[in-house]
């Protein structure tokens, strides 16, 4: 069994979603008093990347974005960029972006050939909140030198907005998949269709 080849369409979708997440960085970041990690709209793009593109392409779009950030492009909320951002308490969330997109995409792909809103919300919640928070909390604890429990408590302020993002991303993904059926996990589904039962 060989891995599916990247096509020009895949590359275009990966680049487009890296751009979508970067564009969401133009929404001003908010760092509430007493908190070390800013609230941004970019996590919506992370969830959307997985929900729309699937695991492989969704995570690739976030890896591309982080590479561009690492070389100095100011693509994070607040115009941040450069290697220095990976030494801040946000590092766990940043490193978690491709992982979260992968998990959202992987779960979404297992929801069937037609995007179903309830399953999409569950996939977004598990990947875009549970997985992302786990990595984000670990990053805060490590960089800030605090306990995991204290780091977890420090993230409560993100939860209401992220739950809204989970639902918004599912609604957007449902619309995209209704307009472009077969977009999600197309290579994996084609392979599954060719594999005899």
N, C-alpha and C positions, 0 to 999 in steps of 0.2 A: 504494500500500500504506500503510495507516494503522497506527499503533502500537496495541497492544491496550490497551483502557481498563482502568483500575484499578476493581475492584469492591469492595464492602464486605467480601467474603471475603478478597481480596488484602490490604486494609488491616488486617484483623483478624490475618491471618497475619504480616504485617510487624511489627505491634505485639507480637504474641505472642513472636516470635523475638527482638525487641529485649529483651523481658522475660526470656527464657531466658538470654541472654548476660549481662544485668545480674544475674540470680539466681546465675549461676555465679561472679560476683564476690564472693559471700558466702563462697565457699571461701577460707580465708586464703591470701594471697599469701606467697611465700617469696622473699626476696632473699638468695641465698648470699653469703657474705663475698667481697669482691673483684669483685662483679658489679653492674652499674648498672640492669639491667632485671629486674623481679620475674618469678618463675614463677607463672602463674595458670592457672585452669581455663577462663578465658574464651575462649581460642583454640579449645577444643572446640566452643563455641557458634558461633563463626565458621564452622568447617568444617560443622557441622550445618545452619546457615542455608542455605548454598549447596547442600548435598547433599539437603536436604528441600524447600526452596522453589524452587530453581533460581536462575539468574543474576540476573534482575531483582528479584524479591522478596527474595532472600537478601541482595543488596547493599543494597537499600533499608532492610532491618531494621537493618543496621549503621550506615548513614548516620543513621537516626533515633536510634540509641543515642548516636552521637558528638555529635549536635546537643544532646541532653539533657545529656551530659557537659559540653559547652562552655558551656551556660548555668548550670552549677554543680551539677547533681545528682550526688551521690556514688555513681555507678553502677559505677565501676571497682573492681577488687580492692583491698582495703585502705581502701575508702570514699573513694577519690580522685575528684575532679571539678573542674570549672572550667577556664578557658583555660590555666592554669599547667601542666596535664599535657601540653600540646602543646609545651612548651619543655623537656621532659625527654628523656633518651635513648630512652624508650619511644615517642616520636612516630612513628617509622617503622612500628612495629608497629600503632599505633592507626590511622594513615592507611591502612595496608595492610589493615585488617580488611574494609572494603567491597570492595576490589579482590580479596582472596583469596576472599571469599564469591562474588563474581561469577565468578571463574575456576573455582572448584569447581563452581558451578551450571552454567556454560556447558559444561564438559566432561561433567558428569553428564548433562545433557540430550542430549548427542550419543551417549550409551551405548545408546539405544534406549528403547522405551516401557516395558520391564520393567527395573527396577533390578537390575543384575548386580553382585555383590559384588566380583569382581576389578577391573572397570572403575571401580567406586566408590572402591576403595582407591587406584587410580592417580590419579583425579581429585582426591581428597582430598590425596594426597601432593604433586601438582604445584601445586595452588592453596593448600592450607593449610600447606605447608612451603616449597616452592621459592619461590613468589611472595612469601609473607609474610616469609620470611627475607631475601629480596633487599631489600625495602623496609625491613625492620627494621634490617638491617645498615647500610644507607645512613643511616638516622636516627641510629643510635649513632655512626657515624663523624662525621656533621655536628655533632651536639650535643656530643659528648665531645671533638671535635677530635683524633681519632685516625685512623690509616690504615684503609682498608676491610679490609685483611688482619687488622689487630688487632681490628677490630670483629667480623669473621667468626669469629675464634678465640674471642671472648668469648661467642658464642652456642652453643657446643658443649654446654653444660649443659642446654639446652632440648630437644635432639634426641631423647633416649630417650623422654621423656614425650610429645613431639609425635608420635612414631611410633605410640605406643599410642593417642593421641587419633585419629589417622587411621583406625585399624582400628575403634575403638569407634564413631566417627561413621558409618563404613560399615555396621556391624552395625545400629546404631539406624536409619539411613536405610532399610536394606533392610526392616526391620520396619514402619516407617511407610508405605513405599510398597506393601508387601504388604497393609496394612490399608486404605490409601486410594489405590487405583490411579488414575492420571491426575492426581495432585496435582502432580507434577514437570513444570514447563514446559508446563502445560496450554495457555496461550494460543499458545505457539510451535508446539506439536504440532497444535493445531486448525488453525492457519494452514497448516502443512505438509500436513495432510490435505486442505485445500481447494484447495491449489495444484496445478494439473495438471502431470503429468510430461511 
